[in-house]
Amino acid sequence: MKTDLDALLTALYVHLDDDVLPSRRLGPGRPRLLTDAELICVATAQVLLRCDDERHWLRLAPARIGHLFPRLPRQSQYNRQLRDLGPVLQVVALWLARAVPTWYDNLRLMDGTPVPCGASRVTVNRSALGEIAGYGRDTSHHAFYRGAKLMLITTAEGTVSSFSLAHPKELDERKQALHLLHVRPIADGPCPIVCDKGFAGAGIEKAAADLGHVLIRPVRDDEPEPAVKVFPPWLRQRIEGIIWTLKNQLGLERHNARTTEGLWARVGQRVLALNAAIWHNWLIGAPVKRSLTAYDH
């Protein structure tokens, strides 16, 4: 199998159409130009080719993937159908996470990162992101932002096994992490989770232990040094690299969302594209599983 975008889209469409997404009819009227499986493949190609604007993407798509998907909708229909498929994007992304061998590894990485939205006063007043976006503080960069907080739980290679969005003031990192651990399985069984100092606290450590997970984090400055240091610093760099891939290569910070449904769909779209690339790299035996070089041109 070739290592390129066409091969990834073909393999993804076959698996979605056969195993994940049954064909459905939405009711009377003219059927949509794209089925759910086709739309997910087109949305994945958009992210991997770094086209953040839908209008620009739909002008480019016929030349780049027109031989695979000759029927493409207009921008308004594409955007509307993508928002409607927000929950389906999450289901497909997590199905891809379960389809890679590292799903069975006994280790997970966890971290939260801001997803900035428009911060000008005019944008704040006009946007429909009030349910999920708010003002928060990015402790890593010592800056304030307006947007949502994205919590990620990944494997060591970068596959996102669970994620959630939350208002930065209504749920802090620890509460959001506990909610995510409660509502969605992150592995086949209990496993250690590598996180940062922001997840320190007896409450969250006990709650995670009740679920069978052990939190591994650096020692805070106000804590005594342990006799045996077991925290691997390179794992923290790994989760930072995964977040960098989502934000820079896959355009998470350039989502251009103006509604809650649009923000959720665009986050799910980028997580799905990352998982799809890693899943396909496993299929073809690529040496670097998180590499997107073969799919971004």
Secondary structure, 3 states (H helix, E strand, C coil): CCCCHHHHHHHHHHHHHHHHCCCCCCCCCCCCCCCHHHHHHHHHHHHHCCCCCHHHHHHHHHHHHCCCCCCCCCHHHHHHHHHHCHHHHHHHHHHHHHCCHHHHCCCEEEEEEEEECCCCHHHHHHCECCCCCEEEEECCCCEEEEEEEEEEEECCCCCEEEEEEECCCCCCHHHHHHHHHHHCCCCCCCCEEECCHHHCCHHHHHHHHHCCCEEECCCCCCCCCCCCCCCCHHHHHHHHHHHHHHHHHCCHHHCCCCEHHHHHHHHHHHHHHHHHHHHHHHHHCCCCCCCCHHHCC
